[in-house]
Amino acid sequence: RALRPLIANGWVKSGRGKDDRTKRYELTAQGKQVLRKAFALWNKAQSRLHEVIEPAHIRALGSLSAAVKRKGAQLEITSTVGKRLACGRGTGI
């Protein structure tokens, strides 16, 4: 589903994969151009952010982001195990 808008905009094209069970997706020339522009804008935004936020705060944001990712992964695992137990399927552990 997430690729549909990219395909519709002509940024990604799909084709056959190695066999009938798979598909291959790749960026079109236009997609590569859009990606280059997006990276340039992202880098500009990052540079601007570093100009207005103190380095210590940038590091704190990085640490917070890492902690949220770790907790998110733990929550996902807990949620999956809980769902399996609630359905009586066990965990396979």
C-alpha positions as CSV (number, residue, x, y, z in Angstrom):
1,R,0.0,0.0,0.0
2,A,2.8,2.4,0.9
3,L,4.3,2.1,-2.6
4,R,1.0,2.9,-4.5
5,P,1.4,6.7,-4.3
6,L,5.1,6.5,-5.2
7,I,4.2,4.4,-8.3
8,A,1.3,6.7,-9.1
9,N,3.6,9.7,-9.1
10,G,6.0,7.9,-11.3
11,W,8.8,7.7,-8.7
12,V,8.9,3.9,-8.4
13,K,8.3,1.2,-10.9
14,S,7.5,-2.4,-10.3
15,G,8.4,-5.5,-12.2
16,R,8.8,-9.2,-11.9
17,G,11.1,-10.6,-9.3
18,K,13.2,-13.7,-9.5
19,D,10.1,-15.8,-9.7
20,D,6.3,-15.4,-9.8
21,R,6.1,-15.1,-6.0
22,T,8.1,-11.9,-5.9
23,K,8.1,-8.4,-7.3
24,R,10.9,-6.0,-7.9
25,Y,10.6,-2.3,-7.1
26,E,13.1,0.4,-8.2
27,L,13.3,4.1,-8.3
28,T,12.7,5.8,-11.7
29,A,14.9,8.6,-12.9
30,Q,12.2,11.0,-11.6
31,G,12.2,9.2,-8.3
32,K,15.9,9.5,-7.9
33,Q,15.6,13.2,-8.6
34,V,12.9,13.6,-6.0
35,L,15.0,11.6,-3.5
36,R,18.1,13.8,-4.1
37,K,16.0,16.9,-3.5
38,A,14.5,15.4,-0.4
39,F,18.0,14.6,1.0
40,A,19.1,18.1,0.2
41,L,16.2,19.6,2.1
42,W,16.7,17.2,5.0
43,N,20.3,18.1,5.3
44,K,19.4,21.8,5.2
45,A,16.9,21.3,7.9
46,Q,19.4,19.3,10.0
47,S,22.0,22.1,9.6
48,R,19.5,24.7,10.6
49,L,18.5,22.7,13.6
50,H,22.1,22.4,14.7
51,E,22.4,26.2,14.4
52,V,19.6,26.9,16.8
53,I,19.8,24.0,19.3
54,E,22.8,23.6,21.6
55,P,25.0,20.5,20.9
56,A,24.2,19.1,24.4
57,H,20.5,19.3,23.6
58,I,21.0,17.6,20.2
59,R,22.9,14.7,22.0
60,A,20.0,14.5,24.5
61,L,17.5,14.2,21.7
62,G,19.6,11.4,20.2
63,S,19.6,9.6,23.5
64,L,15.9,10.1,24.0
65,S,15.3,8.8,20.4
66,A,17.4,5.7,21.1
67,A,15.5,5.1,24.4
68,V,12.1,5.4,22.7
69,K,13.2,3.0,20.0
70,R,14.3,0.4,22.6
71,K,11.1,0.8,24.6
72,G,9.1,0.7,21.4
73,A,10.7,-2.6,20.4
74,Q,10.1,-4.0,23.9
75,L,6.4,-2.9,23.8
76,E,6.0,-4.5,20.3
77,I,7.4,-7.8,21.6
78,T,5.3,-7.6,24.7
79,S,2.2,-6.9,22.7
80,T,2.9,-9.7,20.3
81,V,3.4,-12.2,23.1
82,G,0.3,-11.0,24.9
83,K,-1.8,-11.3,21.8
84,R,-0.6,-14.9,21.2
85,L,-1.2,-15.9,24.8
86,A,-4.7,-14.3,24.7
87,C,-5.5,-16.3,21.5
88,G,-4.2,-19.5,23.1
89,R,-1.4,-19.9,20.5
90,G,1.5,-19.7,22.9
91,T,4.7,-17.9,22.2
92,G,6.8,-20.6,20.6
93,I,9.5,-19.9,23.2
